[in-house]
Amino acid sequence: MPTQSTYVTSHKNYANDKSKVMPQIVINTRPVERAAPLTQHLQAAGLVVIEMPMLTLRPRPTTDLDIALMHQWLAGAYKALVVVSPTAAASGLAVWQSLEHEKRKHKTKDDNDKYAHSLLEGLSLPSPLVAVGEATAAEFSQVRINTTDYQILQPETANNEGMLAMPEIDNLQAGDKLLIWRGLGGRRLLVDTLQARGVHIDSIAWYERTMPIDAMAEYQQWQQAFLTHSTTSDIALPKQPKPIVVISSAAAFEHWSNIVNDGQSKIINKEQNSDAVANTTQRLSLTLKDFSYVVLGERLANMVAAQQLSYWRVEDLSPDTILSAINSKI
């Protein structure tokens, strides 16, 4: 899998051959844990992929409230459970198994025999479970789950709109309760829509999303290589294919915007201090408008459109969907 350093090496080869135009570049900002399938799919299609994560998934401590919500779910207090990511699925599943283990420890011998038999049949679902996407659903295949009473379901489209269209979600009414396993933030359309309907929503944030500590350095290294090639090859930057950035969340776009804008500000300040001509900054730094974007869903599309950026909206993050969006541009 290409790293930042392998890209820089290949860039130098292009710089020495002025007859070549820089190939289409795609910047994959997905977290390290989720980047590989997309990167490999796009590389197989002949694109140059730069993995530049804008999010790091960091576990959060499990609180007493989280455990209380899990006990309520296991007792059947919720009409459904929505699990929004593989990380949320793995984290919640681990706690679920731990609670079942604790329950077994406190049983009498006769009850233990019955409970051991029930474990052979699998963990028992107390409500329908909605897994957003195949990767999320796959996490539950790692253990035995009894789906006699309730099923593990997936929306036809792996996003907020797809979930809202599911009967298990669409039929929720005022006073019904829904539990969500998630990361800190995100999925506002689902929550806002259901709360406006009077549905009571509880959520457990198993992890938080932060910006990787080396994100700025990686971006600056890549930008220097990209602009060096642009200058060396004597090809005007606007005539080159714009790098395409894949953005899957509002947090990732916020981090990306901060990095690009911060890098530009530093270059402008440096040039002003050295009395350089103003238009030199266009060759030394990129702006958000020097990229095109593939973004997930309506909320992100609105954020990008508000800044008058070029983008393609997708409704799910499957590699095929993203490649189709990119090919529509190329």
C-alpha positions in Angstrom: 0.0 0.0 0.0 1.5 3.4 -1.0 2.6 5.6 1.8 3.4 9.3 1.8 7.1 8.5 1.1 6.4 6.2 -1.9 4.3 8.9 -3.5 7.1 11.5 -3.1 9.5 9.1 -4.9 7.2 8.5 -7.8 6.5 12.2 -8.0 10.2 12.9 -8.7 10.1 10.6 -11.7 7.2 12.6 -13.1 9.1 15.8 -12.4 12.0 14.6 -14.6 9.8 13.8 -17.5 8.0 17.0 -18.5 6.0 15.2 -21.2 3.9 13.5 -18.6 0.9 15.0 -16.8 0.4 14.2 -13.2 -2.1 11.3 -12.8 -5.4 11.7 -11.0 -4.8 11.8 -7.3 -7.3 10.7 -4.7 -6.8 11.6 -1.0 -8.4 9.0 1.2 -9.1 10.7 4.6 -10.8 7.7 6.2 -9.4 6.5 9.5 -6.5 4.0 9.3 -8.8 1.2 10.5 -11.2 1.7 7.6 -9.0 3.0 4.7 -7.6 -0.1 3.1 -10.6 -1.4 1.1 -11.2 1.9 -0.6 -7.5 2.5 -1.2 -7.0 -1.0 -2.8 -10.1 -0.6 -4.9 -9.1 2.8 -6.3 -5.5 1.6 -6.9 -6.8 -1.4 -8.9 -8.7 1.2 -11.1 -5.4 2.9 -11.9 -5.7 5.9 -9.5 -2.9 7.3 -7.3 -4.2 7.1 -3.7 -2.7 9.0 -0.8 -3.9 7.8 2.6 -4.1 10.9 4.8 -6.4 10.1 7.7 -8.3 13.1 9.2 -9.7 11.1 12.1 -8.3 8.8 14.8 -10.8 6.7 16.7 -10.0 6.8 20.4 -11.9 4.6 22.9 -13.9 6.4 25.6 -14.1 5.1 29.2 -17.3 3.1 29.8 -19.4 5.1 32.3 -22.0 3.9 34.9 -24.6 5.5 32.7 -23.5 3.5 29.7 -23.8 0.3 31.7 -27.2 1.3 33.0 -28.4 1.9 29.4 -27.1 -1.5 28.4 -29.0 -3.1 31.2 -32.2 -1.3 30.1 -31.6 -2.5 26.5 -31.1 -6.1 27.7 -34.3 -5.9 29.7 -36.2 -5.0 26.5 -36.8 -1.3 27.2 -36.0 -0.2 23.6 -37.8 -0.8 20.4 -34.6 -1.1 18.5 -30.8 -0.7 18.7 -29.0 1.2 15.9 -25.2 0.5 15.5 -23.5 3.1 13.3 -20.0 1.8 12.7 -17.8 -1.3 13.1 -15.9 0.3 16.0 -19.2 1.0 17.8 -20.3 -2.6 17.1 -17.0 -4.1 18.4 -17.0 -1.9 21.5 -20.7 -2.5 22.4 -20.4 -6.2 21.7 -17.5 -6.5 24.1 -19.5 -4.9 26.9 -22.6 -7.0 26.1 -20.5 -10.2 26.4 -19.0 -8.9 29.7 -22.5 -8.2 31.1 -23.7 -11.7 30.1 -20.6 -13.2 31.8 -21.3 -11.3 35.0 -24.9 -12.5 34.9 -23.7 -16.1 34.6 -21.3 -15.7 37.6 -24.2 -14.8 39.9 -26.5 -17.7 38.9 -27.1 -20.7 41.1 -25.8 -24.1 39.9 -29.1 -25.1 38.4 -29.5 -21.8 36.7 -25.9 -21.9 35.5 -26.7 -25.2 33.7 -29.6 -23.6 32.0 -27.6 -20.4 31.2 -24.7 -22.4 29.8 -27.2 -24.1 27.5 -28.5 -20.7 26.4 -25.0 -19.5 25.6 -24.7 -22.4 23.2 -27.7 -21.0 21.4 -26.1 -17.6 21.4 -26.5 -14.1 22.9 -30.2 -13.3 22.9 -31.2 -10.1 21.1 -33.8 -8.1 23.2 -34.8 -5.9 20.2 -34.2 -5.6 16.4 -30.6 -4.6 15.8 -29.9 -2.2 12.9 -26.3 -2.4 11.6 -25.4 0.5 9.3 -23.4 -1.2 6.6 -21.9 -4.6 5.9 -18.7 -4.0 7.8 -20.8 -3.1 10.9 -23.0 -6.2 10.5 -19.9 -8.3 10.0 -18.7 -7.5 13.6 -21.7 -9.5 15.0 -20.8 -12.5 13.0 -17.7 -12.9 15.2 -20.0 -14.3 18.0 -23.0 -16.6 18.2 -26.2 -14.5 18.4 -29.7 -16.0 18.7 -31.9 -14.3 16.1 -35.0 -16.4 16.8 -37.0 -13.5 18.2 -35.2 -10.5 16.6 -33.0 -10.0 13.6 -29.8 -8.2 12.7 -31.0 -5.8 9.9 -29.3 -3.5 7.4 -30.8 -0.5 5.6 -30.8 -0.7 1.8 -28.7 2.4 1.8 -26.1 2.7 4.5 -26.9 6.3 5.7 -29.4 8.2 7.8 -32.0 8.3 5.0 -31.7 4.5 4.6 -32.3 3.9 8.3 -35.3 6.3 8.4 -36.9 4.3 5.6 -36.7 1.0 7.5 -40.0 -0.1 9.0 -38.4 -0.7 12.4 -37.4 3.0 12.5 -40.1 4.5 10.4 -42.8 3.0 12.6 -41.4 4.5 15.8 -43.9 6.8 17.5 -44.0 9.3 20.3 -43.0 7.7 23.6 -41.0 4.8 21.9 -37.4 4.4 22.9 -34.4 3.9 20.6 -30.8 3.1 21.6 -27.8 4.1 19.5 -24.3 2.8 19.7 -22.0 5.4 18.1 -18.9 7.6 18.3 -19.1 11.0 19.9 -21.0 13.3 17.5 -22.5 12.5 14.1 -25.8 11.1 12.8 -27.8 14.2 13.6 -30.4 13.8 10.8 -31.5 10.5 12.3 -31.7 11.8 15.9 -33.3 15.1 15.0 -35.9 13.5 12.8 -37.0 11.0 15.4 -36.9 13.4 18.3 -39.1 15.8 16.4 -41.6 12.8 16.2 -41.4 12.4 20.0 -39.2 9.3 20.0 -37.0 9.1 23.1 -33.4 8.5 22.1 -30.5 7.3 24.3 -27.0 6.8 22.9 -23.7 5.3 24.1 -20.6 7.0 22.6 -18.1 4.2 22.7 -15.3 6.2 21.1 -14.4 9.7 20.0 -12.9 11.0 16.8 -9.8 13.3 17.0 -7.4 14.7 14.4 -4.2 12.6 14.1 -1.2 14.3 15.6 0.8 14.0 12.4 -2.0 15.1 10.0 -0.6 18.6 9.4 2.9 17.3 8.8 1.7 14.7 6.3 -0.4 17.3 4.4 2.5 19.7 4.2 4.9 17.0 2.9 2.4 16.0 0.3 1.6 19.6 -0.7 5.3 20.4 -1.2 5.7 17.4 -3.5 2.6 18.2 -5.5 3.5 21.8 -6.0 7.1 21.1 -6.8 6.0 18.9 -9.6 3.5 21.6 -10.8 6.3 24.1 -11.0 9.0 21.8 -12.4 6.8 20.5 -15.2 5.9 24.0 -16.3 2.2 23.0 -16.3 -0.2 25.6 -14.9 -1.8 24.3 -11.8 -5.4 25.0 -12.8 -5.0 22.8 -15.9 -3.9 19.7 -13.9 -6.5 17.3 -12.6 -7.6 18.6 -9.2 -6.8 16.1 -6.5 -10.0 14.5 -5.2 -10.6 14.3 -1.5 -12.9 11.6 0.0 -14.7 13.0 3.0 -17.0 10.8 5.1 -17.9 12.9 8.1 -18.3 16.5 9.3 -15.4 16.1 11.7 -13.1 14.9 9.0 -14.1 17.9 6.8 -13.5 20.3 9.7 -10.0 18.8 10.3 -9.2 18.9 6.6 -10.3 22.6 6.3 -8.3 23.6 9.3 -5.1 22.0 7.9 -5.5 23.4 4.4 -6.4 26.9 5.7 -3.7 26.9 8.4 -1.0 25.9 5.8 -2.1 28.7 3.5 -2.1 31.3 6.3 1.5 30.3 7.2 2.7 30.7 3.6 0.9 34.1 3.2 2.5 35.4 6.4 5.9 34.1 5.4 5.6 35.8 2.0 4.4 39.1 3.5 7.3 39.1 5.9 9.8 38.6 3.1 8.1 41.2 0.8 7.5 38.6 -1.9 4.9 39.2 -4.5 1.3 38.3 -3.5 0.7 35.8 -6.3 3.6 33.7 -5.4 1.4 32.2 -2.7 -0.6 30.4 -5.3 2.4 28.3 -6.2 3.4 27.7 -2.6 0.2 26.6 -1.0 -3.2 25.2 -2.0 -6.7 26.3 -1.0 -9.8 24.3 -0.4 -10.9 25.2 -3.9 -7.9 23.5 -5.5 -9.5 20.2 -4.7 -12.6 18.4 -5.7 -14.6 16.4 -3.1 -16.5 13.2 -2.8 -18.7 13.6 0.3 -21.2 11.4 2.1 -24.8 12.5 2.4 -26.8 15.7 2.5 -25.3 17.3 5.6 -21.7 17.1 4.2 -22.9 18.2 0.8 -24.4 21.3 2.3 -21.3 22.1 4.2 -19.1 21.8 1.1 -21.6 23.7 -1.1 -21.7 26.6 1.4 -18.0 27.1 0.7 -18.6 27.0 -3.1 -16.4 23.9 -3.5 -16.6 21.3 -6.3 -18.1 18.1 -5.0 -19.9 14.8 -5.8 -22.4 13.5 -3.2 -22.6 9.8 -2.5 -25.1 8.0 -0.4 -22.8 5.2 0.9 -19.1 4.6 1.4 -18.7 1.4 -0.6 -15.6 1.5 -2.8 -17.7 0.9 -6.0 -19.9 3.9 -5.2 -16.9 6.2 -4.6 -15.1 5.0 -7.7 -18.3 5.7 -9.8 -18.4 9.2 -8.5 -14.8 9.8 -9.3 -15.2 8.3 -12.8 -18.1 10.6 -13.5 -15.6 13.5 -13.0 -12.7 12.0 -14.9 
